[in-house]
């Protein structure tokens, strides 16, 4: 059934109108709380970073809690509000949305807005994931070092409102679309939960293997092992949309590059300034902290201060051992800025277990043994779960297709065309 015929039957000839978010509801900005404000038992809260990583279309339970004595100074999302972020590593990340369906109000961070409205909250949240919403949102994003979208921009973005003159019928249509999309979401969530369980099992065994008997190891700081390095800064006017040498920013680190630099700049900067060698472990120092990529030696360049590496001569630990240990490392993250950041000094102070430190030959043999086991375990785990990410990706594409199809109400200009 085509999108037009399906929507025609669903709407049954009723009026449909695209309305701006500013006309539909109001935005309430949150208040700042920091890592020091988190407690085990207090006021339920949503931090903006969690919307990227922990929540999907809706949630009934807030993961974080902050101090109860902050209650009067905080701002809250009520049941049915849609919580959006106003910053992100990429344009797509800005405006990430989750409908709050918990019974009680929830405190929100100051990089979040609670969008208060009278529509079906899950319908609104689904609309905010569509390609049309993302495309319109991009018009109002301020692309500085951190992508930002403020109330004025949010207020101008439009979403479809079926049967606007009959609220009861409008909500019924919204509910039917939500029911269909929920089915796709649940299928994807089941596969994702299975993948998460496999990864937790994997991380558990890695942590066990990287634990040693007392007396056989010594805690050393990363600053004792090497020094933190970063590439020379690349200015925006030195990048281009296509080219030979990919330039990875924090938003594309470990993904597909969307910017490039010339071969001349690459060769010049590589020869004159710090540059990773093949096998060095690159670390994300902003946004999603601690993501790692092993540099393969192919032509590439990396955003200064946001992507760093430990210049390790491997006289104490090998890079392969480091790469596995980074996966269980608890980084000392500095908060309080626009985005969380891992500063060079924080990295230098981070500690790592060095086996048999007084016997280099035995230490390297033990590191090699641990690496060999973990590499095999990675291969085994990946062979077990490799089908899950592929299936999840297919489900997501299928879900995105039907989501956009179900919410592809024609806009006035499209009707005229």
C-alpha distance (Angstrom), angle and dihedral (degrees) to the residues before:
residue distance angle dihedral
X1 . . .
X2 3.81 . .
X3 3.80 121.9 .
X4 3.81 91.3 -114.2
X5 3.82 95.1 51.8
X6 3.80 92.6 43.4
X7 3.78 93.2 49.6
X8 3.78 90.1 44.0
X9 3.80 91.1 57.4
X10 3.79 92.5 42.3
X11 3.79 93.9 50.1
X12 3.82 92.5 37.8
X13 3.79 92.2 -156.3
X14 3.81 97.2 -50.6
X15 3.78 122.4 141.7
X16 3.81 119.7 -90.0
X17 3.78 125.4 -166.4
X18 3.82 135.9 -174.9
X19 3.78 109.2 -134.7
X20 3.79 131.8 -174.8
X21 3.79 117.4 -113.9
X22 3.80 88.3 -120.6
X23 3.81 89.8 61.0
X24 3.80 93.3 45.5
X25 3.78 101.0 48.5
X26 3.79 148.3 -28.1
X27 3.81 135.2 -89.2
X28 3.80 124.4 -128.0
X29 3.79 115.1 -166.8
X30 3.79 118.9 -142.8
X31 3.80 129.2 -125.8
X32 3.80 125.5 -114.5
X33 3.78 123.1 -98.6
X34 3.80 125.0 171.5
X35 3.77 138.0 -149.4
X36 3.81 89.1 -91.2
X37 3.82 89.3 61.6
X38 3.83 94.8 59.4
X39 3.81 116.0 107.7
X40 3.80 136.5 171.7
X41 3.79 92.9 -117.0
X42 3.79 122.7 26.3
X43 3.79 141.4 80.6
X44 3.79 115.7 -10.4
X45 3.79 110.6 -116.4
X46 3.80 143.5 177.3
X47 3.82 118.8 -140.0
X48 3.79 115.0 -156.2
X49 3.81 92.8 -122.8
X50 3.80 90.7 59.7
X51 3.80 91.6 61.7
X52 3.82 88.7 65.2
X53 3.78 95.4 46.4
X54 3.82 113.5 19.5
X55 3.80 110.6 30.8
X56 3.78 133.3 58.8
X57 3.80 129.7 -174.6
X58 3.79 95.3 -32.4
X59 3.78 141.6 -6.8
X60 3.79 137.1 -163.1
X61 3.79 95.6 -167.6
X62 3.82 130.0 57.4
X63 3.79 113.8 -142.3
X64 3.82 98.1 -152.8
X65 3.79 133.6 59.9
X66 3.80 128.8 -162.4
X67 3.80 134.0 -164.1
X68 3.79 116.0 -64.1
X69 3.81 92.8 -137.6
X70 3.82 88.4 67.9
X71 3.82 91.6 63.6
X72 3.80 97.1 106.2
X73 3.82 93.9 48.4
X74 3.82 97.3 47.9
X75 3.80 130.2 88.3
X76 3.76 123.7 -138.6
X77 3.77 147.0 -148.4
X78 3.80 113.7 -134.6
X79 3.82 126.1 -146.2
X80 3.81 107.1 -69.8
X81 3.80 96.7 22.9
X82 3.79 117.9 126.8
X83 3.81 113.0 -132.7
X84 3.81 116.0 -146.5
X85 3.80 133.4 -176.0
X86 3.81 120.5 -127.8
X87 3.85 97.3 -159.5
X88 3.77 135.5 46.2
X89 3.79 146.2 161.2
X90 3.81 89.6 -112.4
X91 3.80 134.9 23.9
X92 3.82 88.4 -107.5
X93 3.82 91.0 55.6
X94 3.81 93.4 55.5
X95 3.79 110.4 90.5
X96 3.81 95.1 21.3
X97 3.78 105.2 168.1
X98 3.79 139.4 -153.4
X99 3.80 126.3 177.5
X100 3.80 112.2 -129.3
X101 3.81 108.1 -138.2
X102 3.79 99.2 163.1
X103 3.79 118.0 129.7
X104 3.80 93.2 -120.4
X105 3.77 131.8 46.4
X106 3.80 118.2 -91.8
X107 3.82 129.1 -146.8
X108 3.81 115.3 -117.9
X109 3.81 131.1 -152.9
X110 3.81 119.7 -113.5
X111 3.81 90.5 -108.3
X112 3.80 87.1 64.0
X113 3.79 134.6 76.3
X114 3.78 125.7 -155.3
X115 3.81 107.5 -141.6
X116 3.81 107.3 -151.8
X117 3.82 116.1 -161.3
X118 3.82 143.9 138.6
X119 3.81 99.5 -114.2
X120 3.80 130.7 97.8
X121 3.84 101.1 -71.5
X122 3.79 94.5 -145.9
X123 3.80 90.5 49.4
X124 3.82 89.4 53.6
X125 3.81 91.3 47.0
X126 3.81 91.4 50.0
X127 3.83 90.2 49.4
X128 3.80 89.2 54.5
X129 3.81 90.4 59.2
X130 3.79 96.6 54.3
X131 3.78 123.7 110.0
X132 3.81 90.4 -120.3
X133 3.83 91.7 55.3
X134 3.82 91.6 46.9
X135 3.81 91.2 49.1
X136 3.81 92.4 49.9
X137 3.80 92.0 43.3
X138 3.81 90.8 54.7
X139 3.82 89.6 65.1
X140 3.80 91.1 66.6
X141 3.82 102.0 38.1
X142 3.80 115.0 113.4
X143 3.81 103.9 -135.7
X144 3.79 102.2 -151.7
X145 3.80 126.0 130.4
X146 3.80 85.5 -59.8
X147 3.81 118.2 33.3
X148 3.81 109.0 -121.5
X149 3.80 136.7 -175.1
X150 3.81 119.6 -172.9
X151 3.81 132.8 -164.5
X152 3.80 94.3 -88.1
X153 3.80 89.8 58.4
X154 3.79 95.5 42.5
X155 3.81 90.9 49.6
X156 3.82 92.1 59.2
X157 3.81 97.3 52.8
X158 3.80 113.7 102.2
X159 3.80 133.1 -143.2
X160 3.82 129.6 -176.0
X161 3.82 118.8 -94.3
X162 3.81 112.1 -167.4
X163 3.79 117.5 -147.7
X164 3.84 94.8 -3.7
X165 3.82 93.6 -177.6
X166 3.82 93.0 56.8
X167 3.83 108.4 51.1
X168 3.81 94.2 -176.7
X169 3.80 93.9 53.4
X170 3.80 90.8 41.6
X171 3.81 91.1 55.9
X172 3.82 90.6 47.9
X173 3.82 90.9 54.7
X174 3.80 91.1 45.8
X175 3.81 90.4 50.3
X176 3.81 92.6 52.4
X177 3.80 91.9 51.8
X178 3.80 89.9 47.3
X179 3.82 90.9 51.1
X180 3.80 91.8 55.5
X181 3.80 94.2 45.5
X182 3.81 91.9 45.9
X183 3.81 88.6 61.0
X184 3.80 91.3 57.9
X185 3.80 91.5 43.9
X186 3.81 92.6 52.6
X187 3.81 92.6 51.3
X188 3.79 91.1 51.9
X189 3.83 91.7 44.5
X190 3.82 91.5 55.1
X191 3.80 91.9 53.4
X192 3.80 91.7 44.5
X193 3.82 91.2 51.2
X194 3.79 90.1 53.1
X195 3.80 91.3 49.8
X196 3.82 90.9 48.0
X197 3.80 90.9 52.2
X198 3.81 91.1 51.6
X199 3.79 91.3 49.8
X200 3.81 92.4 48.8
X201 3.79 89.1 52.7
X202 3.79 89.4 48.8
X203 3.83 92.5 50.1
X204 3.80 91.3 47.6
X205 3.79 93.1 56.5
X206 3.81 91.3 44.1
X207 3.81 90.7 54.0
X208 3.81 90.8 47.8
X209 3.78 92.5 51.4
X210 3.80 92.2 48.2
X211 3.81 90.8 54.7
X212 3.79 115.4 93.5
X213 3.76 137.1 -167.9
X214 3.81 114.6 -89.9
X215 3.78 111.5 -92.8
X216 3.79 94.2 27.1
X217 3.79 94.6 80.9
X218 3.75 142.6 43.4
X219 3.78 129.4 -152.2
X220 3.80 110.1 -124.3
X221 3.78 127.8 178.1
X222 3.77 118.7 -120.3
X223 3.80 86.1 -120.7
X224 3.82 87.8 64.8
X225 3.79 90.3 53.9
X226 3.80 101.6 44.8
X227 3.79 145.2 -35.8
X228 3.79 129.4 -88.5
X229 3.79 114.0 -109.5
X230 3.80 136.7 -176.0
X231 3.78 136.6 -175.4
X232 3.79 124.0 -97.0
X233 3.80 111.9 -86.1
X234 3.79 115.8 -90.8
X235 3.79 115.6 -149.1
X236 3.78 120.8 -140.0
X237 3.81 92.2 -114.9
X238 3.82 88.6 57.0
X239 3.82 92.2 61.8
X240 3.78 130.2 80.3
X241 3.80 136.0 -169.6
X242 3.80 94.2 -113.1
X243 3.77 136.8 18.1
X244 3.77 148.3 108.8
X245 3.81 103.6 -69.9
X246 3.86 117.1 53.6
X247 3.80 115.6 -138.6
X248 3.80 111.7 -149.6
X249 3.79 118.1 -152.2
X250 3.79 124.0 -173.0
X251 3.80 90.4 -93.8
X252 3.82 93.1 54.9
X253 3.82 99.1 34.7
X254 3.80 107.7 132.9
X255 3.80 90.2 7.0
X256 3.80 136.4 72.8
X257 3.81 115.3 -48.3
X258 3.80 116.5 -122.9
X259 3.81 96.4 -171.7
X260 3.79 135.0 52.5
X261 3.80 140.4 -167.5
X262 3.78 129.7 -147.2
X263 3.80 122.6 -94.9
X264 3.82 88.7 -118.1
X265 3.82 93.7 57.8
X266 3.79 91.1 42.8
X267 3.80 94.9 52.3
X268 3.80 92.5 42.5
X269 3.81 96.9 48.7
X270 3.79 93.3 39.6
X271 3.80 91.6 56.0
X272 3.82 97.6 42.0
X273 3.80 104.5 37.2
X274 3.80 140.7 37.7
X275 3.78 112.9 -61.1
X276 3.83 131.1 169.4
X277 3.77 121.1 -108.6
X278 3.78 122.7 -136.4
X279 3.80 108.5 -76.2
X280 3.82 96.5 27.7
X281 3.80 113.1 133.0
X282 3.81 112.7 -123.3
X283 3.82 116.8 -150.3
X284 3.81 130.2 -158.8
X285 3.82 106.8 -126.4
X286 3.82 98.5 -176.9
X287 3.80 137.6 42.9
X288 3.80 105.3 4.2
X289 3.80 97.3 25.8
X290 3.79 122.8 -142.6
X291 3.80 102.5 16.7
X292 3.79 108.0 149.6
X293 3.78 136.4 -153.7
X294 3.81 124.2 -178.8
X295 3.79 107.6 -132.6
X296 3.80 108.9 -122.4
X297 3.80 97.0 -160.7
X298 3.82 94.8 -111.4
X299 3.84 118.0 132.6
X300 3.81 107.9 -77.2
X301 3.79 138.7 128.3
X302 3.80 131.1 -146.2
X303 3.80 135.5 -145.7
X304 3.80 112.1 -101.1
X305 3.83 119.2 -113.0
X306 3.82 92.1 2.4
X307 3.82 94.5 66.7
X308 3.79 116.6 36.2
X309 3.79 140.1 158.7
X310 3.78 139.9 -157.5
X311 3.80 109.9 -109.5
X312 3.78 93.2 -137.6
X313 3.81 119.9 178.0
X314 3.83 88.6 -163.0
X315 3.80 92.7 -126.1
X316 3.82 89.8 125.8
X317 3.81 106.4 21.1
X318 3.79 131.9 6.2
X319 3.78 123.4 -117.6
X320 3.80 90.5 -119.5
X321 3.81 90.0 56.3
X322 3.81 89.5 46.6
X323 3.81 92.1 51.8
X324 3.81 91.7 56.2
X325 3.81 93.4 43.6
X326 3.82 91.7 50.9
X327 3.79 88.0 62.6
X328 3.81 91.5 66.5
X329 3.80 97.3 32.8
X330 3.80 119.0 122.4
X331 3.79 102.9 -141.9
X332 3.80 122.0 -149.5
X333 3.78 99.3 -121.5
X334 3.82 121.9 -164.9
X335 3.80 115.0 -140.8
X336 3.77 135.0 -175.0
X337 3.80 99.1 77.4
X338 3.77 128.0 93.2
X339 3.80 89.9 -81.8
X340 3.80 132.4 13.5
X341 3.81 113.3 -93.6
X342 3.78 138.8 -163.1
X343 3.79 106.5 -146.1
X344 3.80 123.4 -155.2
X345 3.79 92.3 -111.9
X346 3.82 90.1 53.3
X347 3.79 88.9 54.6
X348 3.82 93.0 48.1
X349 3.82 90.5 53.1
X350 3.82 93.8 49.4
X351 3.81 111.6 109.2
X352 3.79 130.4 -133.8
X353 3.81 131.2 -170.5
X354 3.79 113.1 -115.1
X355 3.83 113.4 -164.6
X356 3.83 118.0 -136.6
X357 3.82 93.5 -7.7
X358 3.82 94.2 -178.7
X359 3.79 92.9 54.8
X360 3.84 109.0 54.7
X361 3.81 95.2 -175.7
X362 3.79 92.3 51.7
X363 3.83 91.0 42.1
X364 3.81 92.8 55.1
X365 3.80 91.2 44.9
X366 3.81 90.4 52.9
X367 3.80 92.2 46.0
X368 3.80 89.5 50.6
X369 3.80 90.6 49.4
X370 3.82 92.1 50.8
X371 3.81 92.4 45.7
X372 3.82 92.2 48.9
X373 3.81 91.8 51.8
X374 3.80 93.6 45.5
X375 3.81 92.3 45.9
X376 3.80 89.8 52.6
X377 3.78 90.4 45.0
X378 3.82 89.4 50.7
X379 3.80 89.9 51.0
X380 3.80 91.8 47.5
X381 3.79 93.8 45.9
X382 3.79 92.6 45.8
X383 3.80 91.1 49.7
X384 3.80 88.6 53.5
X385 3.79 96.5 44.9
X386 3.79 101.9 28.2
X387 3.79 90.3 97.4
X388 3.81 91.9 53.7
X389 3.83 97.5 63.0
X390 3.79 89.6 45.8
X391 3.80 91.8 50.0
X392 3.81 91.1 45.1
X393 3.79 90.6 51.2
X394 3.81 91.1 50.4
X395 3.81 90.9 48.3
X396 3.81 90.6 49.2
X397 3.79 91.6 51.3
X398 3.80 90.7 47.6
X399 3.81 90.4 47.2
X400 3.84 92.4 48.1
X401 3.80 90.5 49.6
X402 3.80 94.2 52.6
X403 3.81 93.0 39.2
X404 3.81 91.2 56.1
X405 3.81 90.1 41.8
X406 3.80 93.1 51.8
X407 3.78 92.3 46.2
X408 3.82 97.5 40.2
X409 3.77 96.4 110.3
X410 3.81 109.1 163.5
X411 3.78 117.0 -102.6
X412 3.82 119.3 -135.2
X413 3.82 93.3 -103.5
X414 3.81 89.9 50.4
X415 3.80 90.7 53.0
X416 3.81 91.6 50.4
X417 3.81 91.1 49.3
